[in-house]
Amino acid sequence: MLNRSDFIAWFSTEFDLPVKTYVVITKEELLKIVMEELAQNELVTISNPSEFVQENIRFKCGKQKVTFKELDVFLTYDPNVSEGSSIFVRQEHIVRLYKQKVQKIKNPVILVKKFNQLKSAVDTNLTFTGMTVEIKDLLKRNSQKLIKYDLPPDNLAKAKEKVLQFMSK
């Protein structure tokens, strides 16, 4: 298995794409998050861009419901497939499904919680400022504003009270 730096160098060369910022997540972490957030009755609805068969599982083109095992195969790179970059399209699709679910969240506190949950599962070179911009963009799409509260640093009880008031809104 390649370390992050070697993988980014390989990816950049292989696909002739410069990599300035990156977000890397293991397949296992992605599967865990997707199944926790998107599964209904242990099934996830995907929209497959093209028909293919992998590990004796047929994935038809278009929308379909898949189990955890099928989703695992869907996200697995197969070196025997001539269109190797199709795996990135499928992986990006799954990440987009999660992003669409998160964008529907109206409560900024829950939105930040989900963002932090995802952030803890990924390796990225995005800075705090870059992540704040991402959160602001998500809030804009939901017609909300990022609210800054100045909490009293010397009075934890008042700070806690203010946070609880905000969370109850």
C-alpha positions, 0 to 999 in steps of 0.5 A: 500500500502506498503512503499518502505522498507516494499515492498523490505523486502516482495519481498526479502522474497517472492522470496528468492532474496537478494535486493542490489540495486533497481529501483522502479517505479509506474505503472502509471509512467511506463505507462506514459513513455511507452506511450510517448516513444513507442506508435505509433497511441496510440498502443504499440507493446509488446511480451507476454511470455505466453497467459492469460486472465485478466479483460476479455482481452485475451493476446495471446502469442507472439507479439501484439499491445495493447492500453493504457487500455490493457497495464494497465491490462497487467502490473496489478498484479492479485492475482487469477493467480497461476503464480504470478511471471509472472507479474514481467516478463511482467513488466521487458519486458516493461522496456526492450522495453524502454531500447532498444529504449533509446539504439538506441539514438546516441546523448549523450545529448538526452541520458542523458535527457532521463535517467534523465526523467526516473530517476525522475520517479523512486525511487532508491538507485543507486548512481550517480557513479552507474548511470554514469556507466549505461550511460557509458555502454549505450554509449559503446553499441552505439560506443560512448564515454562519453566526459568530458568538464571542463567548466569555473566556473567563466564565465557563458557566456563561459560555455554556449557557450561551452555547446551549441557547444557540443549540436550542434554536 
